[in-house]
C-alpha cells in the first residue's frame, strides 16, 4: 500500500448539463460554448461538476485521457513523497505543502481553448496507529483498515484484518479493540492459539501469513 492517498478534484471547468435523446448523448458545440466534453459526458447519466473528486489510481479509467497525460508527472512526484517548490501565492491556485499531512497541486489540461479545465491534486499522508495486544501481538489501524499480527508457538505469524469485535476477553483489554466492533468469531483453531490466547474469539479475516 502506498504511503499516500491521491485524489483529483475538478477545480475549474464547465460541464453544462447532459442532454440525451433516448440512449444517445446530444453533443453540443463544446468549443463555442466553452464546455469540457469529458465533464459534459460525465458518468453517462449526468455531467460532472466542479468539486467532483476521483481517487487515483482507483478511478483512473474514469478520467479524460488528455487529463491523465497532463497529470502523469505531478502524480508520479507526489506519490513518491516529493513536493514542488512553487506556491502560486496570492492566486486562486495557492498550494498547501505539508509532507506529513495534505499537499495540493493544480494542473491544467492540455486543451488550449476555453473548454480546458483545471484540477486540484490532493495528496494525503496515510496515518497508522498501533497498539499491543497482550498474548496476541501488534494491532495496527491504517486508514480504517484494522490489521493485527498474531504470534504463535512455532514462531510463525498470521496477519489478520479485523472486522471488529464486540467485547474484550480476559487477556485483551477493551481499550485495545476498535470502538466500532460488531463481530465475535475468529478462524483460529484452538491448537494454534498462543499460550495467552483469549478464551473468546474475535471477528477477523486472515489476509496473509509470515514469520514472526
N, C-alpha and C positions, 0 to 999 in steps of 0.2 A: 504494500500500500504506500502511495506517495505521502510525503510529509505535509503536502499542501492540498487544499481543495481549490479548484479553479472554477469560477463562474463567469459567464459572459452576459452582460445586460445591455439591451438596446437603450442607448443614451440619447441619441438624436436620430430622427428619421420620420418619414411619413409613409404610413402603410395604407391609408384610405380604408375603405370598407368593402370587403369581398362581396362581389356580386356573381350569382350563378344562374344559368338557365338549365334547370334540371340538375344533372351532374356535371355540366360543362361550365368552367370558370369563364366569366366575361372579362377579357383583358382590356384595361383602359390604355390610353396613351400615357404610359408611365413617365416618359421624358418630358412631355408637355406639362404634365400635372405635378412633376417632381415627386413621384411615388416610387418607392423601392419595390421592385417586382417580387422580391423574396418576402418582404413584410406583407405585401398585398395578398399573396397566396396563403401565407400563414400555415395553419395546420390542415388546410383544405376545407375547413368549415367556417373559420373566421380569421381575419387578418391579425398579424402580430402588432402589438402596440408598444410604445416607449415604456420601458420598465420591465418588459418580459425578460426573464432570466433563463439561461441554459447552463447545465453542468457540462464540464469538459473533463474527460473525453466522452462521457456517457451519452451526451446529446449531439455529438459532433456531426452525425449524419443529418441532423435537422437544420444545420447552418448552411447558408449560401456558400457554394464552393469558392466564389471570389472572396467572400469574407474570411473563410478558413485560410486561404492563401495569405491574406493581409495579416492574419493573427499569428501565423506559424512562429515567426521569430520571437515575438513577445511571449507567447505561451511557453516556448522552449526555455527562455531565460527565467521566467517566473517559476516554472516547475522545477528548475534546478536550484532554486533558492536565491537567484540573483535579483538585484534591483537596478533600475536605470536612473541615473542621477538627476536628469532634468525634471523640474517640478511643475512647470506651467503656472507659476504663482500669479495670483490676481486674474485668472482666466476661468471660464466655466469648466476647464479641464484640469484644475489644480489637483495634484495627486496626493494620496496618502501613502507614506512609505514607513512600514513597520515590519521588519523581518520576523518579529516574534508574534505578530498579530495579523492585521489586514494591510495589504498593499494593493494599490489600484494603478491601472494604466488605461489610457484612452487610445483607441485605434480607429482610423477612418478607412472605410472600404475603398477599393480601387476605382469605383465608379466616379468619374470626374464631373458628372452632371449634378443637377440639383436632386437627383434620385439617390445620390450617395448617402450613406448613414455613418454614424459614429457609435461605437460600442465601448462600454466600460468593462475592463477585465479585472476581476476581483480575486485576489489570492488570499486565502485564509490559512494560517498555520494551524495544523491539526493539533489538538491537545489531548494528551493521555494522562490519566491518573492511576496510581497503583495502590493497592492495599494488600497486606499479608494475611492469608487465611491460616490460622494455626492448624497444623496437620494436613493442610492441602497445598499451600504454596502461594504464588503471587497472583492476585486478581488485578486485571487492568481494564479500565474503561477507555476506549478510543473513539471519540465522536459518536457516542451512543452504542457502540458495539462492545459488549462485555466479554472479555476473554480471561480465562483462568488457566494457569499451568498447575496441574495436579501431580504431585510427586508420589511415586510408588516404591514398593520394597526393592524391586530389582533394578534400581537406578534408571528406570525408564520414566517417560512422562507422557501424559495425554493433555493436549491443549483443548479446552472446552469453551465454546461460545454459549454464554448463559442466556436462557430465555427469561430468567428472573426467578426469584424464589419468594415464597410467601412467609417464611418464618426461619429463624435461626435454629441451629442444632446445638447440643451441649458443647461441641468443640469448635463452633464457628459463631462468634458473637454477632448479634443482629446488625451492629453498626458497620459490618464489613460487607453487607449484601446490598445490591441495588434496591432503591426505595420503591421502584415500580414493579416489585416482584409479584408473580402470579402463579407459577407452577411449582410442583413439589415432587418430581420424579427425575431420576438420573440413570443413564445406561451403563453405569459402572457396576460390575458384578461384585459380590461380597469378597471373593478371594483376591480381587485386585486392589481392594481398599488399603490405604496405608494404616499403620498401627493406630493412629489417632483419627481415623476417618469418622465423619459424622454418623450418627445412628439413623438419621433420616436422609434420604437422597434429595437432590435439588435439581431443578429444571435446567437441562443443558443439552447441547448437541455437540458431539465430538467432531472437530474440524481438522485435526491433524495430530500426528504423533512425533516424538523426538526423544533424544537423550536428555536426562535431567542434568 
